[in-house]
Amino acid sequence: MADFISKPDGDAMSRLIQLQAGRHDIRLTWTGDGTADLIALCNAHAFKSRLSKHLWTSLRELMQMPEMPRLPEAMQAQIASIVLKAQAITDLETSAASARMAASAVKPKGAA
């Protein structure tokens, strides 16, 4: 479940947003106003999505450059390592988040 440094405060919508964001390890400065917090969450997500997209696109362009095979092997290996490491970390974080969400899922009454 989510760990909070302080108890979530604000209106009901803001508390719900804070709870769900905490479950996904999203750390923002919350206002306590649900609408403002939702906008801040969407903006933070959009920013990270755009940054990720542009970084991956740029790295793919770098790897497709005709000069790539002429780079020293150490440089080629480092670029490949960056790509593989990022994919592995993303897979591990996705798996861990799924496990956390499954563990914190509300079980029906009478379930073992």
Number of C-alpha atoms within 10 A of each C-alpha: 14 16 10 12 6 6 10 16 14 16 13 13 15 21 19 15 19 28 19 15 15 16 17 18 12 14 12 13 9 19 15 18 15 19 14 13 21 17 11 16 20 12 12 14 13 12 12 12 12 11 12 12 12 12 12 13 12 12 15 12 10 13 15 11 10 9 9 14 12 10 11 9 11 9 13 14 12 11 16 14 12 12 14 12 12 12 12 12 11 12 12 12 13 13 12 13 15 13 12 15 16 12 11 12 10 8 10 7 6 5 5 5
